[in-house]
């Protein structure tokens, strides 16, 4: 599930070189015989052929974007990734809400009591669902660091050790949003540590950066000849001088969109260069099922700017699914795995093809007792019925598929 940034140009070659070095230098002395030397040559040649075949396959499948995929420097500079899709006819992307790995809070207690096994926090069936998506995204509501100091006068501050970033890999997460009101809880040092930790783990991130240019830059994927942009930004906190620092031209921080001008410009630019644009927004009022005026206003603006799908989080509860000027809006996914409260939650999984959005499915889950599980049967029906009751004109069927 890991995204790879041109690894087909580097990892295979490094592996081949390492194996050749082992066979030629590290293995016992007799490995230097002609027969072993020939074996080494054959391994290297087969590896080169496999690498060339892999590159050729990727470029063939994505021939529309072959020029981009052949330019690793451009891909790095523009946050562009590529992956193999499970299905050659569609791309699946899954989204979930807030997650927390801070072991000073109850949410991590069962995991830590069981040797750090993440399945004690998230149901294995749900992990399978996460891993099955071509791209899996959630909201990383804390920094990864053992440095920094908690922000003064802030009621709740979160932080997790850098080692816990490995849970994202176990869960099949490809991409996280850092555009939230807790990414800066331990100040600039821990915030910078967070980006480094994610980079080292091979996890893409959106909505934050070492300066504003990086923070507003979309994460893009080229899969099945489709180029998809994901933009992430936060309205929270809704203050002129928030605790969570917004990025500037010279300083690190999150991508703030309380004043939405930069967000709308970013979406417009993404719409010009991509086939499908997703806006993942941190907005709304905590613990309120009703959407607020700022969500409603910004949803219409972002849709008009060119977004094809809007996903929201922050309220800690589910909110309605709606269609705004033809654009589906999932106003809040709620908590995903964040605290010990019993609360309905879920994932949204979409499927795309060259014509755009094929399907949008809500997958009901329950957070309870510091564990999140995939729902079935009557409990699944209960959540879907409730979501339907608050979602107006859209239709949600028994399997969670949303139509309008």
MOCOR-V930832 format. One record per helix or strand. SS is the DSSP state (a for helix, b for strand). FROM is the first residue (numbers start at 1). TO is the last residue. If there is no record, write none. Layout:
[[SS & FROM & TO] [SS & FROM & TO]]
//
This chain:
[[b & 4 & 4] [a & 7 & 9] [a & 11 & 26] [a & 29 & 32] [a & 34 & 61] [a & 63 & 69] [a & 72 & 77] [b & 80 & 82] [b & 87 & 87] [b & 90 & 99] [a & 106 & 113] [a & 118 & 120] [b & 122 & 122] [a & 124 & 132] [b & 135 & 140] [b & 143 & 144] [b & 159 & 160] [a & 162 & 171] [b & 175 & 177] [a & 187 & 201] [b & 204 & 206] [b & 208 & 209] [a & 212 & 216] [b & 219 & 223] [b & 226 & 234] [b & 246 & 246] [b & 253 & 254] [b & 256 & 256] [a & 261 & 273] [b & 276 & 282] [a & 293 & 305] [b & 309 & 313] [b & 318 & 318] [b & 321 & 324] [b & 327 & 330] [b & 333 & 333] [b & 335 & 337] [b & 343 & 353] [b & 356 & 368] [b & 371 & 374] [a & 377 & 389] [b & 395 & 396] [b & 401 & 403]]
//
